C-alpha cells in the first residue's frame, strides 16, 4: 500500500483567510504595456498596484488619500491654501487696477 506524504501543514484556507493575509502583509502587482509600431514606441502604460490595509499603507509611508481632494473634502494642504491666497491677491490687484482706470476715464463733470 502506498504511503501519502504531506509537505507542510494542512490547512484549508478560505477566502477570508487569504484576504486577511493579503491585507496584513500586502500584495504588489506590477506590469508594463508597450505599444510599438515599426520600432517606434507609440504608447507606454505602467501599472503598479498595491493591495494592503490602510494601517499597513500608513506604516510604509503612503497616505495620499488624506490630501487628495478627490477622496477627502477637507484635503487642501497648506501649499494649496497658499496658492489660492496668492491667486486671490493677484485677482484683487487686477481688479483695483481696472477700477482705477475706470475712474480716470470718467469725466469729472459727470457725478
C-alpha positions, 0 to 999 in steps of 0.5 A: 500500500502506498504511503501519502506524504504531506509537505507542510501543514494542512490547512484549508484556507478560505477566502477570508483567510487569504484576504486577511493575509493579503491585507496584513502583509500586502500584495504588489502587482506590477506590469508594463504595456508597450505599444510599438509600431515599426520600432517606434514606441507609440504608447507606454502604460505602467501599472503598479498596484498595491493591495494592503490595509490602510494601517499597513499603507500608513506604516510604509509611508503612503497616505495620499488619500488624506490630501487628495481632494478627490477622496477627502473634502477637507484635503487642501494642504497648506501649499494649496491654501497658499496658492489660492491666497496668492491667486486671490491677491493677484485677482484683487490687484487686477481688479483695483487696477481696472477700477482705477482706470475706470475712474480716470476715464470718467469725466469729472463733470459727470457725478 
